[in-house]
Amino acid sequence: MANKDSTGDGKNRLYYGDNLDVLRRLKSASVDLVYLDPPFNSARNYNVIFARHGDTRNGAGAQIQAFEDTWTWTQATEEEYSEYVAGGAPLRVAEALRAYRTLLGENDALAYLVNMAPRLVELHRVLKPTGSLYLHCDPTMSHYLKTLLDAIFDARNFRNEIIWKRTQAHSSAKKFGPIHDVILYYGKTASPVWTNPRLPYTQEYLDKYYKFDDGDGRLYWRADLGAAGVRKGSSGMPWRGFDPASKGMHWKYTIERLDELDAENRIYWPKGGSGWPQYKRYRDELQGLAVSDIWDDIDKLNPRSAERLGYPTQKPVALLERIIAASTQPGDVVLDPFCGCGTTVDAAEKLGRKWIGIDITYIAVDLIIKRLIHTYGVEIMQAIDVDGIPRDVEGAQALFERNPFDFERWAVSQINAQPNEKQVGDKGIDGVARFTLDGTLKNLGRVLVSVKGGKTINPSMVRDLAGTIEQHKAELGVLITQQPPTAGMIDAVNKSGIYTHPANGDTFPKVQIITTAQLLDGQRPKLPLILPPYVQAQKADLTSEQPTLW
């Protein structure tokens, strides 16, 4: 498919699919900022990650589920490697991959780098000359990723290695506690957008230094007027009886400017005339403290945080707000190719930037949509184009054939239920919807959802769902099918019974069937008011800086 400008119509873009395929469709030099937090399961044993291919002593073949690292060394990885080093990647990138293979051998770490290389090349291509890239990783792979980025971006365009102190003291066996992540910051060229971000001074600092008052209520700090080194010219001349050269110094200002500052009452003269004059730096004129490359003022999300969505690698919005504010202007385009639970797009939306999000799992795309709707209201979807999810029956069938598990997640999400995160031990249940039984969140009812995407369906599927409802003491069940139900299935549904809501007496069929065609047509099963799935993020209050909780 030919490249296209993904924001040419003014809409934000959310893509469900492989980010390499999506990136190749994007127009060159169309993005102002890239932030990526590519998955790498560094929590696994270090020996497993770097074990040579074929060494199974450390459990390197363990099953990997949704949300976890999916890059392992396979025959497909071998083919990709051969393609890249044979001319499919820029020369310096190919040389880096060859060096990595010599150093690492065939293992998960090399597979990760082989998969990252073409994606980083594409990200470099889509960045504008004034654009920036921030790659978030941990110390397990940061040094390898930095040399790979040097090969793609040019080492001269490396800006910072940012250390994010994500947690406090953390004990670890036989080593210092790991408490930080690494964020590698590169410019596309030597002149990326930079807004010179600042932090507020602490009240303790202000009270200690900015404590002097002329009587007009403006507090100030007395700063030196001199700087080290003797100079010729106006700034090295004596002024008002004070000769800076006598102390091996010069004035920070010209003599003419010193006269102007004195006339403006910006010079402090010590009582008795014995001390050197000083410059009055007023508290209300402070620009703030320059942000350093060690960030210890943004904590990771704790389990009870209002932002918490249940996504294991979720980052705080404040972290992304700092990055976006530092390297973009309002209206610029922010891209996150591994957007996960949508923290980047949420921060971009909040700061008035355009955005592009890509994720390969449907559960992440569904979570992002619901997060944005909850935070900004359903009308936000008018400004978002969601690409890659089914829009008709043929699209639903194509999704089923490509990835049956994501088909189940998509179908479950259509009735506002929460899909399973893992495709193991579900006992025929692919998702759960919840509703309140008494108007509170302490007493909830459950709707068990089962999805059948195959061509063969029969009445036993209805009876199995009814039995599972009974076994799990749930209230209701919904069977979603790709094919129209048979007469026997409809008969089984009619015999499944009725559920009466204890609070209002409303009645509902105990088991219901709905097809994907009906869902795509806007129809929904008859259910009590379903609560939004996932843990909820903070709801945006567009009239105040203080957010409210749902």
C-alpha positions in Angstrom: 0.0 0.0 0.0 1.3 3.5 -0.8 2.4 5.8 1.9 -0.3 8.2 3.1 -0.5 11.1 5.5 -2.2 9.5 8.6 -3.3 12.9 10.0 -4.1 14.6 6.7 -7.9 14.9 7.5 -7.2 16.3 11.0 -8.2 13.1 12.8 -6.2 11.2 15.3 -5.4 7.6 14.4 -5.7 4.3 16.4 -4.4 1.3 14.6 -5.0 -2.4 15.5 -2.2 -4.4 13.8 1.5 -5.0 13.5 3.2 -1.6 13.9 5.8 -2.5 11.2 3.0 -2.8 8.6 1.3 0.4 9.8 4.6 2.4 9.9 5.3 1.5 6.3 2.0 3.1 5.3 2.8 6.4 7.0 4.1 9.4 5.1 7.8 10.3 5.6 8.6 13.3 7.8 5.0 13.5 9.1 5.5 13.0 12.9 6.9 15.4 15.4 7.5 13.0 18.4 7.9 9.3 18.8 7.6 7.7 22.3 7.9 3.9 22.5 8.0 1.4 25.3 8.6 -1.8 23.4 7.8 -5.0 25.3 10.7 -7.0 26.7 10.1 -9.5 29.5 13.2 -8.5 31.5 11.5 -9.8 34.7 12.3 -13.2 33.5 15.6 -14.8 34.6 18.5 -13.1 33.0 20.0 -16.5 32.0 16.7 -17.3 30.1 16.8 -14.1 28.0 20.4 -14.6 27.0 20.4 -18.4 26.7 21.7 -19.7 23.4 19.1 -21.1 21.0 18.4 -24.8 21.8 19.3 -24.5 25.5 16.1 -25.4 27.3 17.5 -25.9 30.8 16.2 -22.5 31.9 12.7 -22.8 30.6 13.2 -20.5 27.6 10.3 -22.2 25.8 7.7 -21.0 28.4 4.3 -20.1 27.1 3.9 -16.4 26.5 0.5 -14.8 26.9 -1.1 -11.4 26.1 0.7 -8.3 27.4 4.0 -10.2 27.6 7.1 -10.2 25.4 6.3 -12.2 22.2 9.8 -12.0 20.6 11.7 -15.2 20.8 14.3 -16.7 18.4 12.5 -18.9 15.9 13.0 -19.9 12.2 11.0 -16.8 11.2 13.5 -14.6 13.2 16.3 -16.4 11.4 14.8 -15.5 8.0 14.2 -11.9 9.0 17.8 -11.6 10.2 19.1 -13.0 6.9 16.9 -10.6 4.9 18.1 -7.5 6.9 21.9 -8.3 6.7 21.6 -9.1 3.0 20.5 -5.6 2.1 17.1 -5.2 3.6 18.3 -2.8 6.3 20.7 0.2 6.0 24.4 -0.8 6.0 25.2 0.5 9.5 22.1 -1.3 10.9 23.1 -4.6 9.2 26.6 -4.3 10.6 25.2 -3.8 14.1 23.0 -6.9 13.8 25.9 -9.0 12.7 27.9 -7.8 15.7 25.0 -8.6 18.0 24.8 -12.1 16.7 28.5 -12.6 17.2 28.2 -11.3 20.7 24.9 -12.8 21.8 24.3 -15.9 19.7 20.7 -16.9 18.8 18.5 -16.1 21.8 15.6 -14.0 22.9 17.8 -10.9 23.3 19.0 -11.1 19.7 15.4 -11.8 18.5 14.3 -8.6 20.2 17.0 -6.6 18.5 16.3 -8.1 15.1 12.6 -7.2 15.5 13.3 -3.7 16.8 15.8 -2.8 14.0 13.3 -2.4 11.1 10.8 -0.6 13.3 13.3 1.9 14.5 14.4 2.5 10.9 10.8 3.2 10.0 10.3 5.5 13.0 13.4 7.5 11.9 11.8 7.8 8.4 8.5 9.2 9.6 10.0 11.7 11.9 10.3 15.3 10.8 13.7 16.9 10.7 12.8 18.8 13.9 11.4 15.6 15.5 12.5 13.6 18.5 12.4 10.0 19.6 12.2 8.7 23.2 12.8 5.0 23.7 11.8 3.7 27.1 13.5 0.5 28.3 15.3 -1.0 31.3 19.0 -1.6 31.9 18.8 -5.1 30.6 18.7 -4.0 27.0 19.3 -0.2 27.1 23.0 -0.4 26.0 22.2 -2.6 23.0 19.3 -0.4 22.0 21.5 2.7 22.3 24.1 1.3 19.8 21.3 0.4 17.5 19.9 3.9 17.7 23.4 5.3 17.1 23.5 3.3 13.9 20.1 4.6 12.7 20.0 8.2 14.0 23.7 8.9 14.1 25.5 9.1 17.5 25.8 12.8 17.1 22.0 13.2 17.4 22.0 11.5 20.8 20.6 14.0 23.3 20.2 12.3 26.7 20.1 9.1 28.6 17.3 9.9 31.1 17.1 7.9 34.3 13.6 7.6 35.6 13.5 6.6 39.3 10.3 4.6 39.1 10.2 3.3 42.7 11.8 3.7 46.0 14.0 1.2 47.8 13.7 -2.2 46.3 15.5 -5.2 47.7 17.1 -7.8 45.4 19.1 -10.9 46.1 22.9 -10.4 45.9 22.8 -7.0 44.1 21.8 -3.4 44.5 18.0 -2.8 44.3 16.9 -2.1 40.7 14.7 1.0 40.9 15.1 2.8 37.6 14.2 2.7 33.9 16.2 4.2 31.0 14.7 6.6 28.4 17.0 7.2 25.4 16.4 10.6 23.8 17.5 11.3 20.2 16.8 14.1 17.7 16.2 13.3 14.0 18.8 16.1 13.4 20.9 18.4 15.5 18.0 20.8 15.9 14.9 19.1 17.3 12.1 21.1 18.9 12.9 21.9 22.5 10.7 24.0 24.8 13.2 24.2 27.7 10.9 22.7 30.3 11.1 23.9 33.9 10.0 22.6 37.3 8.7 24.7 40.2 11.1 25.3 43.1 10.3 23.7 46.4 8.8 25.9 49.0 11.7 25.0 51.3 14.1 26.4 48.8 12.1 29.6 48.2 11.7 30.3 51.9 15.4 29.8 52.5 16.7 32.1 49.8 14.0 34.3 48.6 13.2 35.9 51.9 14.2 39.6 51.6 11.6 42.3 51.2 12.0 46.0 50.4 8.6 46.7 52.0 6.5 46.3 48.9 5.7 42.6 49.5 8.0 41.3 46.7 10.5 38.8 48.0 13.9 38.5 46.4 17.3 36.8 46.7 20.6 38.7 46.8 22.7 37.3 43.9 26.4 38.2 43.1 27.0 40.8 40.5 30.5 39.6 39.8 31.8 36.5 37.9 35.3 34.9 37.9 37.9 36.3 35.5 39.4 39.7 34.7 38.1 41.3 31.6 38.8 44.5 29.6 36.0 46.8 28.6 33.0 48.1 30.4 32.3 45.0 32.5 35.9 45.0 33.9 35.9 48.7 34.9 35.4 50.0 38.5 31.9 51.0 39.4 30.7 53.1 42.4 34.1 52.6 44.1 34.2 48.9 43.6 36.9 47.4 41.3 36.2 43.8 40.3 39.7 43.3 39.0 41.0 43.6 42.5 39.3 40.3 43.2 40.2 38.7 39.9 36.6 39.2 38.7 34.4 41.2 36.3 30.9 42.5 36.4 28.1 40.3 35.0 26.8 43.5 33.3 28.3 46.5 31.6 28.7 49.7 33.6 25.9 51.2 31.7 23.6 48.4 32.5 24.6 48.5 36.2 23.5 52.2 36.3 20.1 51.2 34.8 19.6 48.4 37.3 20.4 50.7 40.2 17.9 53.2 38.9 15.3 50.4 38.7 16.0 49.6 42.4 17.4 46.2 41.4 20.7 46.7 43.3 21.1 45.9 47.0 23.5 48.1 48.9 24.7 46.7 52.2 24.1 49.0 55.1 27.2 51.0 56.1 28.6 50.8 52.6 31.2 48.2 53.6 29.9 45.2 51.5 29.8 44.7 47.8 26.5 45.5 46.0 24.3 42.6 45.0 21.6 41.9 42.4 18.0 41.6 43.5 16.4 38.5 41.9 12.7 38.5 42.6 10.8 35.4 43.4 7.8 36.3 41.1 10.2 36.5 38.1 11.6 32.9 38.5 11.3 30.8 35.3 11.6 27.6 37.3 14.2 24.9 37.8 15.7 23.4 34.6 14.8 19.7 34.3 17.8 17.4 34.6 18.4 13.9 33.1 17.5 12.2 36.4 13.8 12.1 37.0 13.0 11.3 40.6 9.8 13.3 41.0 7.4 11.1 39.1 6.5 7.9 40.9 5.3 4.7 39.1 1.6 3.9 39.5 0.7 2.2 42.7 -2.0 -0.5 42.8 -4.6 2.0 44.1 -3.7 4.9 41.8 -6.8 6.5 40.1 -4.9 6.0 36.8 -4.4 2.3 37.2 -6.1 0.3 34.4 -4.7 -3.1 35.3 -2.1 -3.0 32.5 1.2 -4.4 33.8 3.6 -2.0 32.1 1.4 1.1 32.4 3.3 4.4 32.8 2.0 7.5 34.7 0.5 10.2 32.5 2.8 12.8 34.2 5.8 11.0 32.6 4.4 11.3 29.1 3.2 14.8 29.7 6.8 15.9 30.5 8.2 14.3 27.4 5.5 15.6 25.1 5.6 19.1 26.5 9.4 19.2 26.2 9.6 18.2 22.5 6.4 19.4 20.8 4.2 22.4 20.3 0.4 22.4 20.4 -1.0 20.7 17.3 2.1 18.6 16.7 1.8 14.9 15.9 2.8 12.3 18.6 3.3 8.7 17.7 3.4 5.6 20.0 3.9 2.4 18.1 3.5 0.2 21.2 0.7 2.2 22.7 -0.6 -0.5 25.2 -3.2 1.0 27.5 -3.0 4.4 25.8 -1.1 6.6 28.3 0.7 8.4 25.5 -2.4 9.2 23.5 -4.2 10.3 26.6 -1.4 12.7 27.5 -1.2 14.0 23.9 -5.0 14.6 23.9 -4.8 16.4 27.2 -2.0 18.7 25.9 -3.7 19.5 22.6 -1.5 17.4 20.3 -2.5 15.2 17.4 -1.7 11.5 17.9 -1.2 8.1 16.3 -1.4 5.0 18.4 -0.6 1.4 17.2 -1.0 -1.9 19.1 -1.0 -5.5 18.0 -3.5 -6.8 20.6 -7.2 -6.0 20.3 -7.6 -5.9 24.1 -5.2 -2.9 24.2 -7.1 -1.1 21.4 -10.4 -1.8 23.1 -9.0 -0.5 26.5 -7.7 2.7 24.8 -11.1 3.4 23.2 -12.9 2.9 26.5 -10.3 4.9 28.4 -10.7 7.9 26.0 -14.5 7.8 26.0 -14.5 7.7 29.8 -12.0 10.5 30.2 -13.1 12.9 27.5 -16.7 11.7 26.6 -18.1 9.7 23.8 -17.9 12.7 21.4 -14.1 12.2 21.3 -14.6 9.3 18.9 -15.7 11.7 16.2 -12.1 12.9 16.0 -10.6 9.4 16.0 -10.2 7.0 13.1 -9.9 3.4 14.3 -8.2 1.3 11.7 -8.0 -2.5 11.5 -11.1 -3.6 13.5 -14.0 -5.2 11.7 -16.6 -3.0 10.1 -18.6 -5.7 8.4 -19.2 -9.4 8.5 -16.4 -10.1 6.0 -14.0 -8.1 8.3 -15.1 -10.1 11.3 -14.5 -13.4 9.4 -11.1 -12.2 8.3 -10.2 -11.3 11.9 -11.3 -14.8 13.1 -9.2 -16.5 10.4 -6.2 -14.3 11.3 -6.4 -14.5 15.1 -9.3 -16.4 16.7 -8.3 -15.1 20.2 -8.5 -11.4 19.1 -11.8 -12.2 17.3 -13.2 -13.3 20.7 -11.9 -10.2 22.4 -13.4 -8.0 19.7 -16.8 -9.7 19.9 -16.8 -9.6 23.8 -16.0 -5.8 23.7 -19.0 -5.1 21.5 -21.3 -5.6 24.4 -19.1 -3.7 26.8 -17.8 -6.8 28.6 -14.2 -7.3 29.6 -12.3 -9.9 27.5 -10.0 -12.5 29.1 -6.4 -11.4 29.2 -5.2 -14.9 28.6 -6.5 -17.8 26.5 -6.1 -20.4 29.2 -8.5 -22.2 31.4 -11.5 -20.1 30.4 -13.9 -23.1 30.4 -15.8 -21.7 27.4 -16.1 -18.2 28.9 -14.4 -15.5 26.8 -15.4 -12.4 28.8 -17.5 -11.1 31.7 -19.8 -8.1 31.9 -20.8 -6.7 35.3 -23.8 -4.7 36.5 -24.9 -3.5 39.9 -27.5 -5.4 41.9 -28.4 -2.7 44.4 -27.1 0.6 42.9 -23.7 0.2 44.5 -20.3 -1.1 43.3 -20.1 -3.5 46.3 -22.7 -6.0 45.0 -22.4 -6.8 41.4 -24.0 -9.3 39.0 -22.2 -11.0 36.2 -23.0 -11.7 32.5 -20.8 -14.6 31.2 -20.0 -14.2 27.5 -19.1 -17.1 25.2 -17.9 -16.5 21.6 -18.2 -19.1 18.7 -16.5 -18.0 15.5 -16.6 -21.3 13.7 -19.0 -22.4 11.0 -20.4 -25.3 13.1 -22.7 -24.3 15.9 -25.3 -26.4 17.7 -27.8 -26.4 20.7 -25.2 -28.0 23.1 -23.3 -24.6 23.1 -26.4 -23.0 24.6 -26.9 -25.7 27.1 -23.1 -25.6 28.0 -23.4 -21.8 28.6 -26.5 -22.3 30.8 -24.7 -24.9 32.8 -21.6 -22.7 33.3 -23.8 -19.8 34.5 -25.3 -22.2 37.1 -21.9 -23.6 38.1 -20.3 -20.1 38.5 -23.5 -18.7 40.2 -23.6 -15.9 37.6 -26.9 -14.1 36.6 -26.9 -14.1 32.8 -25.1 -15.4 29.7 -24.7 -14.2 26.1 -23.6 -16.4 23.3 -22.0 -14.5 20.3 -21.8 -16.4 17.1 -20.4 -15.7 13.6 -23.1 -17.9 12.0 -26.9 -17.5 12.4 -28.3 -19.7 15.2 -30.1 -22.9 14.4 -33.7 -23.6 15.3 -32.5 -26.0 18.0 -30.3 -23.3 19.5 -33.2 -20.8 19.6 -35.3 -23.5 21.3 -32.6 -24.1 23.9 -32.5 -20.3 24.6 -36.2 -20.2 25.0 -36.0 -23.0 27.6 -33.1 -21.4 29.6 -35.4 -19.4 31.9 -35.8 -15.8 33.0 -33.7 -13.6 35.3 -35.4 -11.0 37.5 -33.3 -8.0 38.7 -33.6 -7.8 42.5 -33.6 -4.0 42.6 -36.2 -3.0 40.0 -38.0 -6.2 39.0 -36.9 -5.9 35.3 -36.7 -9.3 33.6 -34.2 -10.7 31.1 -33.7 -13.9 29.2 -31.3 -16.1 31.2 -29.3 -16.9 28.0 -29.3 -14.9 24.8 -27.8 -15.3 21.4 -26.6 -12.5 19.1 -24.6 -12.7 15.9 -21.7 -10.6 14.9 -23.8 -9.3 12.0 -26.4 -8.0 14.4 -23.6 -6.4 16.6 -22.2 -4.7 13.5 -25.7 -3.5 12.7 -25.9 -1.8 16.1 -28.1 -4.4 17.9 -27.3 -5.5 21.4 -28.7 -8.1 23.8 -31.2 -7.1 26.4 -29.1 -6.6 29.6 -29.1 -4.5 32.7 -27.0 -1.4 32.6 -23.5 -2.7 32.1 -20.6 -1.1 34.1 -17.6 0.1 32.1 -15.0 -2.7 31.9 -11.4 -2.3 33.2 -10.3 -0.2 36.1 -11.2 3.4 35.3 -8.8 6.2 34.6 -9.5 9.7 35.9 -12.3 11.6 34.1 -11.1 14.8 32.6 -12.6 18.0 34.0 -12.2 20.5 31.2 -13.2 23.4 33.4 -10.7 22.8 36.1 -7.1 21.6 36.6 -8.4 19.1 39.2 -9.6 15.8 37.8 -12.6 14.0 39.2 -12.9 10.3 39.8 -15.6 8.1 38.1 
